[in-house]
Amino acid sequence: MKFAFILDPLEGLKAYKDSSVAMMRTAAKRNHEVWAIQRAALVWRDGVVAARAQRLKVGAGDTAWFSVIEEAVLPLTACDAVLMRQDPPFDFEYVAATWLLERAEAEGARIWNKPRSIRDHSEKVAITEFPQFTPTTLIARDPAEIHAFIDELGDAILKPLDGMGGSSIFRVLKEDPNRNVIVETLTAFGARSIMAQRYLPAISHGDKRILLIAGEPVPYCLARIPKAGESRGNLAAGGKGVARPLMGRDREIAEALAPTLWARGLLIVGLDVIGDSLTEINVTSPTCFVEIAQQTRFDVAAMLVDALERECSGS
């Protein structure tokens, strides 16, 4: 089969831990063609969405992990599957890419995650569909509303709606002398909506990444435990990843959401759970495949490629 991956620049990927690289390596081991596309290369003309793409030979190294076999302008319908794995920021150009990918779908291309679903699922706001699983949460832009929320709870987490990797996340206590400037900065003086959530002390035990693939939970999650003095567990913010079996409330949340999200064409989803509470639903480029596989020997990338093979063969 021919699989195309829409990615960040290949030279910048950290192959030793990158989930997309793990997917490509597994696909290559099964003798599938692996192609890489840069989002900026997507074009539409005369009813066809295409892109200049590179066919890769994918190896096992951490630095020279790929070589380019050939380059070609590839109609997306020529691929058995196209995986949108571009990291945020989710800006206008990202939205424009989903429009082009949606046209490619109309031409018959198989694209995951489904472009419309990526566009419609804010990774922060999407949790509002499942309030039975969420912590006390506010989404607002009015600083007065946000300050009232902090006053009510006494201890809150504030974050932008378009951030990733733990960037610009603040823990704000009621008596925090910097709370005014934090709220002003995040909301741009009331011009930008943000999310505020009850601070969950269970973060000390990890911000758990739960992966869903084709409507099925991966049997292990990765608890990302904050480093000393931090309230963010994100690996990009220095958190330590510890794999754990998916059990109890974590499995309950995963099994409740998985069928709904898969029905929307979300092949790969990363749920973030702190304690018993769902805090985010990641659909752009969920990660942690490698960390889970290294610690448990459960091959998450193989589960993903199994799903691609199954969906593309129509079985």
N, C-alpha and C positions, 0 to 999 in steps of 0.2 A: 504494500500500500504506500501511498505518497502522503506524508504528513507535513504540513507547513506550520511554522511557529512564528507568530508576530511578537517580536522581542525588543528589548532594549539593545543597544549596540553590543555585539558579541564580545568585543575586547574588554568590556567593563563587567561582564558577568563573573561572579566568583564560583567557578566550576565546582570547587570542593563542597559547596553547600547549596548550590542553586537548584531549586526544584524543577525548573524548566530544563536545565541541563540533564538532570536525572531522567526526565521523561524522554529526551532526545536520545540519551545513551541506551535506554531500554528499547526504544523503537529501532535504533540502529542494530542492536544485538539480534533483533528478530528479522533483520534484513528488510525493514521498511526504508523507503527513501525519506530522508530528513532534509527539509528546506527551511531556511531562515528568511524572514521578511522584516524590514524596518517599517514602522507605521507610516513614516513620511513617504514611503514608496508607493502607497496605495493610490491608484488612479481609476477613474471611470471614463470610458469613452465608447460611444456607439453601442451602448447597452451592455458593456462588459466591464466588470471590475477585475483589474489585474494589478500585478506589482512586480518590480524587478526583485528577483529572489536569488538566493545562493543555495545550491545543493551542498550539503556538508558531509564530510567524513568525520565522524565523532569518535574521539578516543577517550582514554581514561585519565589523562594527565590533568593537573590543576592549572597549568598555564597554557601550554600549546595543546589544548584539548580538542581543537577542531582544525580542519583544513577545508578549503573551498574546492570542490570538485568541478563545478560549473556554475555559470550565471545565466539566467534567462528571464525574460518577461513571462510571467506565469499567470494565466487566468485562474482565479481562485476555484473555478469549477473543475479545473484539471487535477485538483487535489482530492484525495479521499476525505481528508479532514483538515480544517484550519483551526489552530488554537490561538486565541487572543490572550497573550501573556505579557502585555505591556504594563509596566508599573505605573501607578499614578505619578504626577498629579492628574486628576480628572478634570481637565480644562476643556476649552472649546475644541481644541484639536483632537482631544480624545473623543468627544461627542461626534465630531465630524467623521472620525474613523468608524464609529459605530453606524453612522448613516450609510457609509460606503459598504461596510460589511453586511448591512441589512439588504442592500441592493444585490450583493453577491448571493445572499441566501435566496432571494427571489429568483435568481438565475439557476438555483439548484445546488449551490455550495453548502457543505455541511460545516458549520462554524460553532465552536464552543469556546468560552461560554457564549450563549446566544446574545447577539449584539443588543437587541431590544432589552433583554433582561439585565445586561450589564448597565445599560443607560438608565433603566428604571429603578435599579436597586442601589440607592445610596448605601454605602457600607456602614454608615452610622444610623441613618433614619430608618433603614429596613427593619430594625428591631421593633419598631412601633407596631408592626403587624402582629407581633407575638408578645403582648404585654404581660401575659401570664408567666413569662420566663425572665422578664427584665427587672433590673433594679429601679428604684424611684428615679425618674428621668424627666428632664425638661429640655425642650428645643425651643429656642427663642433668640431674638436679637435685641430686645429692649433691655438695657442694663438694669433697670429697676426690677424687672421680672427675675433676672439672674441673681441679683443681690438678695431678693426676697427668698429665693430658693436656698442660697447659702445660709441665710439667717435661720431658715426653718430647719435645715438638716445639720448645720454646724460644721460639716466636713464634706466637701464635694470635689468631684473631678470635673474640670472644664476642658473641652477640646474642640478644635475646629471640625467642621463636617467633611472637610476634604483632605485631612492629614493622613499620614501612614507612618508605620515604623515607630510610633510613639512620639512623633514630632509635635511640638507645641501643646503638649498635654500638661495641665497644671493641677496640682492638688491645692485647694484653697480652703483654709479654715475660717470660721466666722471672724476670729480676731486677727486674721492675717493683715499686717499693715500694708501689704502690696496688693490687696484684692481689687482696689479701684483701678489701678493701672493694668492689672491682668485682664480684668473685664473690658476695659477700654481698648486694650490692644487686640484681644481676640475678636471682639465685636466690631472693631474699627469705629468706635464711638456710636454703636447702635446701627451700623450699616450692614452688618454681616451676622447671619444666624449661626449659633453654636449649639453644642450639646453640653448639658450639665447632668451629672449623675451622682447619686449617693456614693460616697467613698466606701469601698468594700474592704474591710481589714483582711479578708481572705486572700487578697493579692499577695500577701507574704508567702502563701503556699503555691502561688503561681497563677498566671493568666493563661488558661488552657486553650490551646489551639486544637480544635476538633475538625477533622477533615471529612467531608462527604464527597463521594465519587459516584456519579451516576445513580444518585438516590440511596446509596449505601454508606453507612458510617465506616470509616477506617477503624479497626478494633483497638487502636492505641491513640492517645492524644499526647501532645507535648505541653507540659506545664512550664511556662517561661517565668522563672523566679527572679524577682528584682535583685540587683546587687545592693549592697549595704547603702542605706541613705536614699534609696530610690523608691518611687511609688509606681514605676512603670516596669512591666516585665518584658517588654518587647526585646527581642534579640538584638535589634539595631540600636537599642538604648543600653546594651550591656547586660541584659538578662541572661540567665543560664537555663538552657533547655533540658528538661528531664522527662523522658517518655514514661507514660503510665497506661495501664489497661483502661479502656473506656468502660466505666461502671456507673451505677447509680443514677444520680440526677444528670450527669453528663450524657449518659446514653439515652436517658429519657428525652432530653432536649434534642439530641441528634436524630433520634428516630421520629420525633414529632415533626421536625422541620424538613427532613430529607425528602419525603415524597412530594411535598409542595414545591420545593426549590427545583427538584429534578424535572417536574412537570413543566417548569418554565424554561427548560433548556440550560439550566446551570449545572454543567457537568462536574465542575470542581468548585467546591465551596469551603471556606474556612470559617468556622464559628469560633468566636472568642467567648469564653465562659470564665468568670471569676466566682469562686465559691459555687453557689447554686444559681447564678444569674448570668443570662445572656447579655453581652455588652456590645457586640458587633457581628455583622454578617459580611464576610469578605468574599468578593466575587471577581475582582479584577485579576489578581495573580497570587492566589493563596500559596503559601510556602510551608515549610517544615517537613517535606517529604524525606529529605536526606537525614535529618536528625532522628526522626522516628525509625527509619530503616537501620541506621547505624546502631541504635541502642536496643532494638527489639528483633532485628532480622526479618521484620515484616516488610516486604518490598512494596512500598506505596506506589512507586512509579509503575511497577508491573501491574498493579491493580488498575491504574489509570489506562495503560496501554491495552489491557484486557478489555476494558470498557470501550475504548476506541475501536478495537477490532470487532467487537460484538455489534456496535452501532453501525459501523461502516459496512459490515457484511449483511446487515439487515436481519440477523438472527436474534 
